[in-house]
């Protein structure tokens, strides 16, 4: 959950209003931004005919005259592969466009990136008969921590980011750096250069106070950009979908998908099928109401001093920026810190480095070592089985040194409580960002870590950041064709190029 700008301070007045105090503070800015804007996305949210799914035909009244004039036709698998037009009003639909016959090279390509919408929710939505212009969704395992900046960097294969978030501990500087100003300047988001549309960064804070209003603005603004026809590929990113999920949970994300479906249906209708659309997310979401983890009190009770600069062995730099199901800490003795953190209420896993490997700990004293060699990974439990991998690994073939193939591990753990944990934990500490935390904490879905000030006004019905399945599993689906059913975020560029024959993303 991004925390770019500290939200307006909550007042103490008792004026009655249908809006919360935070919403009243943000409302004037939002009004200024959307005033006088005619909404370009107007495609009907529901068809005129809604027989039991999967229906062979969905009929829409696009001009509001009470008669159906546009039809979406489904094949035997329930996917929309043809669209038909009735220009005369006679109900005959003589103009039929075979969407699969339209080659990718003939079309524009609209890429829609949603912040924080999970695979399981999208799959359920798809199976209910929605988004049927697309081929079935694929499961995408995001890097860990499951935070926007490193996740999008993976999806676009662009520049490594400096930290997990815009605020992080910099060992070279010897202190916590970044924060709201760094967020607003885009210091940790080089991938923004690859986006044709991304709302003004100042709106990111508003997107957690009035997320649905900001989401509507993003949908309509991106449609205006698409209509200007300045580029063949149009890449848009909706940050406020994370805010909608944070405030409204799974139902909020279903609402987000509904608005995207209206947009996609409209561009296909308007272009007569001369557009291909790819829809994806950066990471999953917990879809669980959460409370703040008592980590500060826990650390202080064990003699740790929370500070921005590390001097003594019991100093700990604790980054508290967004409200997420993970925590980032740094210390001179990460091993001692990790042991103390592991038994904190709300903690599921803790990890730190040991030479060129990773030690992972769980409550109750469980721990294991993760090794890496030539793209392969090992798992050596010392006590217990913190990652619950023993039974899974027993079915796989290790090499002579006890290392497992990363692709085989991915396939075997894609639906595991911790998807692809060996590669993701090792990479989090060694090969994901320029300034990784010394100790990384994965929290249970009903706990979050982050800014106390932000927490006072932000309702957390769902968030992300941790290693577990819900946080880790994003999605991708496309109208171009089917994609592999399971992949990592870093596999998306290669698989999209194989599907389209074009570089992913397009021109940089």
TACOR-V469496 format. One record per residue. N is the residue number from 1. RES is the residue in one small letter. SS is DSSP state (a for helix, b for strand, c for the rest). PSI is psi in degrees with one decimal (none if undefined). BURIAL is b if it has 16 or more other ideal C-beta (glycine too) atoms within 10 Angstrom, else e. Layout:
{{N;RES;SS;PSI;BURIAL} {N;RES;SS;PSI;BURIAL}}
This chain:
{{1;x;c;108.8;b} {2;x;c;151.8;b} {3;x;c;57.5;b} {4;x;c;-44.3;b} {5;x;c;131.1;b} {6;x;c;128.4;e} {7;x;c;162.6;b} {8;x;c;144.7;b} {9;x;c;140.5;e} {10;x;c;130.5;e} {11;x;c;-178.7;e} {12;x;c;3.4;e} {13;x;c;164.8;e} {14;x;c;21.5;e} {15;x;c;127.0;e} {16;x;c;139.5;e} {17;x;c;146.8;e} {18;x;c;-12.8;e} {19;x;c;151.3;e} {20;x;c;169.4;e} {21;x;a;-41.8;b} {22;x;a;-38.0;b} {23;x;a;-39.8;b} {24;x;a;-35.2;b} {25;x;a;-36.6;b} {26;x;a;-22.4;b} {27;x;a;-44.2;b} {28;x;a;-39.5;e} {29;x;a;-44.3;b} {30;x;a;-41.3;b} {31;x;a;-42.1;e} {32;x;a;-37.6;e} {33;x;a;-29.1;b} {34;x;a;-5.4;e} {35;x;c;134.6;e} {36;x;c;8.1;e} {37;x;c;120.9;e} {38;x;c;132.7;e} {39;x;c;119.6;e} {40;x;c;-14.1;b} {41;x;c;107.8;b} {42;x;c;6.4;e} {43;x;c;140.0;b} {44;x;c;136.1;b} {45;x;c;-26.6;e} {46;x;c;147.7;e} {47;x;c;160.6;b} {48;x;c;-36.0;e} {49;x;c;129.5;e} {50;x;c;62.6;e} {51;x;c;174.2;e} {52;x;c;140.0;e} {53;x;c;152.2;e} {54;x;c;126.3;b} {55;x;c;145.9;b} {56;x;c;-21.0;e} {57;x;b;139.0;b} {58;x;b;123.2;b} {59;x;b;132.1;b} {60;x;b;143.8;b} {61;x;c;99.7;e} {62;x;c;-16.4;b} {63;x;c;4.0;e} {64;x;c;21.4;e} {65;x;c;6.0;e} {66;x;c;0.9;e} {67;x;c;140.5;e} {68;x;c;132.4;b} {69;x;c;-3.6;b} {70;x;b;133.0;b} {71;x;b;139.5;b} {72;x;b;126.7;b} {73;x;b;130.8;b} {74;x;b;146.7;b} {75;x;c;-172.6;e} {76;x;c;-18.0;e} {77;x;c;1.3;e} {78;x;c;6.8;e} {79;x;c;140.9;b} {80;x;b;112.8;b} {81;x;b;-3.0;b} {82;x;b;148.8;b} {83;x;b;150.2;b} {84;x;b;148.5;b} {85;x;b;140.0;b} {86;x;c;100.9;b} {87;x;c;-15.7;e} {88;x;c;-15.7;e} {89;x;c;11.5;e} {90;x;c;-4.6;e} {91;x;c;22.9;e} {92;x;c;-22.9;e} {93;x;c;61.0;b} {94;x;c;-22.4;e} {95;x;b;112.2;e} {96;x;b;129.7;e} {97;x;b;121.9;b} {98;x;b;104.1;e} {99;x;a;-36.7;b} {100;x;a;-18.1;e} {101;x;a;-13.2;e} {102;x;c;115.7;b} {103;x;c;152.4;e} {104;x;a;-38.8;e} {105;x;a;-17.4;e} {106;x;a;-10.3;e} {107;x;c;164.6;b} {108;x;b;161.1;b} {109;x;b;115.1;b} {110;x;b;118.6;b} {111;x;b;120.4;b} {112;x;b;118.0;b} {113;x;b;117.7;b} {114;x;b;138.1;b} {115;x;c;115.4;b} {116;x;c;30.8;b} {117;x;c;126.1;b} {118;x;c;153.2;b} {119;x;a;-48.2;b} {120;x;a;-39.0;b} {121;x;a;-42.6;b} {122;x;a;-40.9;b} {123;x;a;-44.3;b} {124;x;a;-41.9;e} {125;x;a;-42.0;b} {126;x;a;-44.8;b} {127;x;a;-20.0;e} {128;x;c;0.2;e} {129;x;c;7.2;e} {130;x;c;165.8;b} {131;x;c;35.4;b} {132;x;c;1.2;b} {133;x;c;-21.1;b} {134;x;c;156.3;b} {135;x;c;162.6;b} {136;x;c;148.6;b} {137;x;c;148.4;b} {138;x;b;149.3;b} {139;x;b;126.4;b} {140;x;b;120.4;b} {141;x;b;115.4;b} {142;x;c;159.3;b} {143;x;c;164.0;b} {144;x;c;138.8;b} {145;x;c;150.9;b} {146;x;c;73.8;b} {147;x;c;152.1;b} {148;x;a;-47.8;b} {149;x;a;-53.9;b} {150;x;a;-29.4;b} {151;x;a;-44.5;b} {152;x;a;-34.3;b} {153;x;a;-41.3;b} {154;x;a;-45.5;b} {155;x;a;-33.6;b} {156;x;a;-1.8;b} {157;x;c;50.1;b} {158;x;c;-137.8;b} {159;x;c;137.8;e} {160;x;c;143.4;e} {161;x;c;162.3;b} {162;x;c;-42.4;b} {163;x;c;172.0;b} {164;x;c;-37.4;b} {165;x;c;-177.1;b} {166;x;c;-10.1;b} {167;x;b;131.0;b} {168;x;b;164.2;b} {169;x;b;126.4;b} {170;x;b;108.9;b} {171;x;c;-32.5;e} {172;x;c;-42.7;e} {173;x;c;-21.4;e} {174;x;c;27.2;e} {175;x;b;169.7;e} {176;x;b;132.0;b} {177;x;b;170.9;b} {178;x;b;-152.5;b} {179;x;c;-154.8;b} {180;x;a;-42.3;b} {181;x;a;-40.8;e} {182;x;a;-37.6;b} {183;x;a;-49.1;b} {184;x;a;-27.6;b} {185;x;c;-3.9;e} {186;x;c;24.4;e} {187;x;c;-29.9;b} {188;x;c;14.7;b} {189;x;c;62.5;b} {190;x;a;-25.8;b} {191;x;a;-15.8;b} {192;x;a;-27.2;e} {193;x;a;-21.2;e} {194;x;a;-7.2;b} {195;x;c;136.7;b} {196;x;c;-27.4;b} {197;x;b;128.4;b} {198;x;b;126.3;b} {199;x;c;156.2;b} {200;x;c;136.2;e} {201;x;c;-28.5;b} {202;x;c;-23.4;e} {203;x;a;-12.3;b} {204;x;a;-38.6;b} {205;x;a;-42.0;b} {206;x;a;-31.1;b} {207;x;c;-12.7;b} {208;x;c;-6.1;b} {209;x;c;-46.1;b} {210;x;c;63.9;b} {211;x;a;-38.2;b} {212;x;a;-36.8;b} {213;x;a;-42.4;b} {214;x;a;-38.7;b} {215;x;a;-42.9;b} {216;x;a;-39.8;b} {217;x;a;-42.6;b} {218;x;a;-44.4;b} {219;x;a;-48.3;b} {220;x;a;-39.0;b} {221;x;a;-40.7;b} {222;x;a;-33.0;b} {223;x;a;-41.0;b} {224;x;a;-41.5;e} {225;x;a;-44.8;b} {226;x;a;-41.1;b} {227;x;a;-22.5;e} {228;x;c;-14.3;e} {229;x;c;47.5;e} {230;x;c;-21.7;e} {231;x;c;153.7;e} {232;x;c;-46.2;e} {233;x;b;134.8;b} {234;x;b;117.3;b} {235;x;b;120.3;b} {236;x;b;147.7;b} {237;x;b;124.9;b} {238;x;b;98.7;b} {239;x;c;-28.8;b} {240;x;a;-12.2;b} {241;x;a;-30.5;b} {242;x;a;-40.8;b} {243;x;a;-39.5;b} {244;x;a;-44.4;b} {245;x;a;-40.9;b} {246;x;a;-38.9;b} {247;x;a;-33.9;b} {248;x;a;-2.4;b} {249;x;a;-151.1;b} {250;x;a;-37.9;b} {251;x;a;-37.2;e} {252;x;a;-40.3;b} {253;x;a;-31.4;b} {254;x;a;-36.2;b} {255;x;a;-40.8;b} {256;x;a;-44.0;b} {257;x;a;-35.5;b} {258;x;a;-41.8;e} {259;x;a;-38.4;b} {260;x;a;-39.9;b} {261;x;a;-39.8;b} {262;x;a;-46.0;b} {263;x;a;-47.7;b} {264;x;a;-44.2;b} {265;x;a;-38.5;b} {266;x;a;-42.4;b} {267;x;a;-33.3;b} {268;x;a;-43.5;b} {269;x;a;-47.2;b} {270;x;a;-33.2;e} {271;x;a;2.4;e} {272;x;c;39.1;e} {273;x;c;5.2;b} {274;x;c;45.4;e} {275;x;b;140.0;b} {276;x;b;144.7;b} {277;x;b;134.1;b} {278;x;b;128.3;b} {279;x;b;131.6;b} {280;x;b;169.5;b} {281;x;b;164.4;b} {282;x;c;-31.8;b} {283;x;c;177.6;b} {284;x;c;-167.2;b} {285;x;c;153.1;b} {286;x;c;-30.5;b} {287;x;c;40.9;b} {288;x;c;125.9;b} {289;x;c;139.3;e} {290;x;c;156.4;b} {291;x;b;163.4;e} {292;x;b;133.3;b} {293;x;c;137.9;b} {294;x;c;48.5;e} {295;x;a;-36.0;b} {296;x;a;-50.8;b} {297;x;a;-39.4;e} {298;x;a;-46.1;b} {299;x;a;-44.4;b} {300;x;a;-35.1;e} {301;x;a;-21.8;e} {302;x;c;15.3;b} {303;x;c;10.2;e} {304;x;c;144.9;b} {305;x;b;115.9;e} {306;x;b;124.0;e} {307;x;c;166.7;e} {308;x;c;-15.1;e} {309;x;c;137.6;e} {310;x;c;121.0;b} {311;x;c;-57.4;e} {312;x;c;169.2;e} {313;x;c;-18.7;e} {314;x;c;16.9;b} {315;x;b;142.0;b} {316;x;b;130.6;b} {317;x;b;113.3;b} {318;x;b;110.3;b} {319;x;b;124.1;b} {320;x;c;91.1;b} {321;x;c;-77.9;b} {322;x;c;-173.6;b} {323;x;c;101.2;b} {324;x;b;162.2;b} {325;x;c;38.4;b} {326;x;b;164.4;b} {327;x;b;147.3;b} {328;x;b;125.3;b} {329;x;b;152.2;b} {330;x;b;147.0;b} {331;x;c;164.2;b} {332;x;c;-26.7;e} {333;x;c;78.9;b} {334;x;a;-31.4;b} {335;x;a;-42.7;e} {336;x;a;-40.8;b} {337;x;a;-45.1;b} {338;x;a;-41.0;b} {339;x;a;-39.5;b} {340;x;a;-35.5;b} {341;x;a;-32.0;b} {342;x;a;-28.6;b} {343;x;c;18.4;e} {344;x;c;142.5;b} {345;x;c;132.3;e} {346;x;c;-8.2;b} {347;x;b;133.0;b} {348;x;b;-44.0;b} {349;x;b;151.2;b} {350;x;b;142.6;b} {351;x;b;152.4;b} {352;x;b;167.4;b} {353;x;b;156.0;b} {354;x;b;101.2;e} {355;x;c;-117.6;e} {356;x;c;18.8;e} {357;x;b;-172.7;b} {358;x;b;138.1;b} {359;x;b;128.3;b} {360;x;b;134.3;b} {361;x;b;150.0;b} {362;x;b;161.7;b} {363;x;c;149.4;b} {364;x;c;6.8;e} {365;x;c;6.9;e} {366;x;b;143.4;b} {367;x;b;159.1;b} {368;x;b;159.8;b} {369;x;b;139.0;e} {370;x;b;126.4;b} {371;x;b;162.8;b} {372;x;b;134.6;b} {373;x;b;113.5;e} {374;x;c;40.9;e} {375;x;c;4.8;e} {376;x;b;160.0;b} {377;x;b;146.3;b} {378;x;b;159.2;b} {379;x;b;116.3;b} {380;x;b;94.8;e} {381;x;b;134.8;b} {382;x;b;-41.2;e} {383;x;b;124.4;e} {384;x;c;-156.8;b} {385;x;c;75.2;e} {386;x;c;-31.0;b} {387;x;c;4.0;b} {388;x;c;47.4;e} {389;x;c;-10.4;b} {390;x;a;-48.2;e} {391;x;a;-36.6;e} {392;x;a;-46.4;e} {393;x;a;-25.8;b} {394;x;c;-21.1;e} {395;x;c;-4.5;e} {396;x;c;161.2;e} {397;x;c;114.0;e} {398;x;c;160.2;e} {399;x;c;-176.1;e} {400;x;c;-23.8;e} {401;x;c;2.9;e} {402;x;c;19.5;e} {403;x;c;146.1;b} {404;x;b;147.2;b} {405;x;b;135.5;b} {406;x;a;-39.3;b} {407;x;a;-37.8;e} {408;x;a;-37.8;e} {409;x;a;-41.0;b} {410;x;a;-48.5;b} {411;x;a;-37.7;e} {412;x;a;-21.6;b} {413;x;a;11.1;b} {414;x;c;-31.9;b} {415;x;c;12.0;e} {416;x;c;160.6;b} {417;x;c;-31.6;e} {418;x;c;93.5;b} {419;x;c;135.4;b} {420;x;c;52.6;b} {421;x;a;-32.3;b} {422;x;a;-51.8;b} {423;x;a;-42.4;b} {424;x;a;-39.3;b} {425;x;a;-43.2;b} {426;x;a;-44.7;b} {427;x;a;-35.3;b} {428;x;a;-35.4;b} {429;x;a;-22.6;b} {430;x;a;-26.7;e} {431;x;c;28.4;e} {432;x;c;-48.6;b} {433;x;c;165.4;b} {434;x;c;-28.1;e} {435;x;c;73.7;b} {436;x;c;153.1;b} {437;x;c;153.6;b} {438;x;c;-37.6;b} {439;x;b;126.0;b} {440;x;b;131.7;b} {441;x;b;127.8;b} {442;x;b;124.4;b} {443;x;b;159.0;b} {444;x;c;156.7;b} {445;x;c;-22.5;b} {446;x;c;18.8;e} {447;x;b;150.4;b} {448;x;b;157.5;b} {449;x;b;152.2;b} {450;x;c;-166.3;b} {451;x;c;124.2;b} {452;x;a;-37.3;e} {453;x;a;-43.0;e} {454;x;a;-39.0;b} {455;x;a;-24.2;b} {456;x;c;-24.2;e} {457;x;c;-9.0;b} {458;x;c;116.8;b} {459;x;c;130.6;b} {460;x;c;91.0;b} {461;x;c;-12.6;b} {462;x;c;146.0;b} {463;x;c;-158.8;b} {464;x;c;178.4;b} {465;x;c;-31.4;b} {466;x;c;179.9;b} {467;x;c;-14.4;b} {468;x;c;173.8;b} {469;x;a;-50.1;b} {470;x;a;-42.5;b} {471;x;a;-32.4;b} {472;x;a;-18.0;b} {473;x;b;104.0;b} {474;x;b;-168.5;b} {475;x;b;162.5;b} {476;x;b;141.2;b} {477;x;b;152.8;b} {478;x;b;152.0;b} {479;x;c;-8.7;b} {480;x;c;-44.2;b} {481;x;c;176.3;e} {482;x;c;148.9;e} {483;x;c;164.6;b} {484;x;c;142.5;e} {485;x;c;-26.1;e} {486;x;b;136.7;b} {487;x;b;167.1;b} {488;x;b;162.0;b} {489;x;a;-39.9;b} {490;x;a;-13.9;b} {491;x;a;-13.9;b} {492;x;a;-47.4;b} {493;x;a;-44.3;b} {494;x;a;-42.8;e} {495;x;a;-34.3;b} {496;x;a;-36.9;b} {497;x;a;-39.6;e} {498;x;a;-34.7;e} {499;x;a;-43.7;b} {500;x;a;-21.7;b} {501;x;c;6.8;e} {502;x;c;155.3;b} {503;x;c;147.7;e} {504;x;c;131.7;b} {505;x;c;179.2;b} {506;x;c;-147.5;b} {507;x;c;131.7;e} {508;x;c;none;e}}
